[in-house]
Amino acid sequence: MRKQANVKGPAALFYGAVTVGERGQVVIPAEARKQNHLHAGEKLLVFRHPHLHGVMLARLEEVQEVLAELQEWTRLVSRVSRDLAATSTSCASTKRTRVAARSAAKQARGKA
């Protein structure tokens, strides 16, 4: 199946149909291999699709890159969460101090 360069939308993601052989093997269509730069001997991970009865393939290296990026995002979110928690605690403490100072000032005025 030959893909046209100007195809857009879901059709641009479809490469054709394959048949599962007796040993569970499939042949990835040549156009899919070419466009995705897949070469013989490359390691691919096989995932079950989360909603459909089907599978997805991904390069091991690219999955590792995505995981590393997610770990970096996780560290960033954790750091921001800690900073926000510290800020809100600090703000609450500052507010309590201001309230206590006002209360003490009122008491002092009342005794004077």
C-alpha positions in Angstrom: 0.0 0.0 0.0 1.5 3.3 -1.0 0.9 6.3 1.3 0.2 9.7 -0.2 2.1 12.6 1.3 -1.0 14.8 1.5 -3.1 12.4 3.4 -4.2 13.8 6.8 -6.2 12.7 9.8 -6.7 9.1 10.9 -6.0 7.9 7.3 -2.4 9.1 7.7 -1.9 6.7 10.6 -3.2 3.6 8.8 -0.6 1.5 6.9 -2.8 -1.5 5.9 -3.7 -4.9 7.2 -1.4 -7.8 8.4 -2.0 -11.4 9.1 -0.8 -13.1 12.3 1.2 -16.2 11.3 1.1 -19.6 13.0 4.0 -18.6 15.3 2.3 -15.2 16.2 4.5 -13.2 13.8 3.4 -10.3 11.7 5.2 -8.3 9.0 5.2 -4.5 9.5 4.3 -3.0 6.2 7.3 -1.5 4.3 5.8 2.0 4.2 5.4 1.9 8.0 8.9 0.7 8.5 10.2 3.4 6.1 8.3 6.3 7.6 9.1 5.2 11.2 12.7 4.4 10.4 12.4 0.8 11.7 15.3 -1.5 10.8 15.9 -5.2 11.1 17.0 -6.2 14.6 15.5 -3.2 16.3 13.9 -3.8 19.7 10.3 -2.9 20.0 8.0 -3.1 23.0 4.5 -4.5 22.5 1.7 -2.9 24.5 -1.9 -3.8 24.8 -4.1 -0.9 23.7 -5.9 0.5 26.8 -9.3 0.6 25.2 -9.3 -1.6 22.2 -8.5 -5.3 21.5 -5.2 -4.5 19.8 -1.6 -3.9 20.3 0.8 -1.0 19.9 4.5 -1.1 19.1 7.1 1.4 20.3 10.9 1.6 20.2 12.6 0.7 23.5 14.8 3.8 23.3 11.9 6.1 22.8 9.9 4.6 25.7 13.0 5.1 27.9 13.2 8.8 26.7 9.5 9.3 27.6 10.0 7.7 31.0 13.1 9.9 31.7 11.0 13.0 30.7 8.2 11.9 33.0 10.6 11.4 35.9 11.9 14.9 35.4 8.3 16.3 35.3 7.6 14.3 38.5 10.7 15.8 40.2 9.5 19.3 39.1 6.0 18.8 40.4 7.2 17.5 43.7 9.5 20.5 44.1 6.7 22.9 43.3 4.3 21.1 45.6 6.9 21.3 48.5 7.4 25.0 47.8 3.7 25.7 47.7 3.2 23.8 51.0 6.0 25.7 52.6 4.6 29.0 51.3 1.1 28.2 52.6 2.5 27.2 56.0 4.6 30.3 56.1 1.6 32.5 55.1 -0.6 30.8 57.8 2.1 31.4 60.4 2.5 35.0 59.4 -1.2 35.5 59.6 -1.3 34.0 63.1 1.5 36.3 64.1 -0.4 39.3 62.8 -3.6 38.3 64.6 -1.7 37.8 67.8 0.1 41.1 67.5 -3.3 42.9 66.9 -4.8 41.2 69.9 -1.9 42.2 72.1 -2.1 45.8 70.8 -5.8 45.9 71.7 -5.2 44.5 75.1 -2.4 47.0 75.7 -4.7 49.9 74.6 -7.4 48.6 76.9 -5.1 48.7 79.9 -3.7 52.1 79.2 
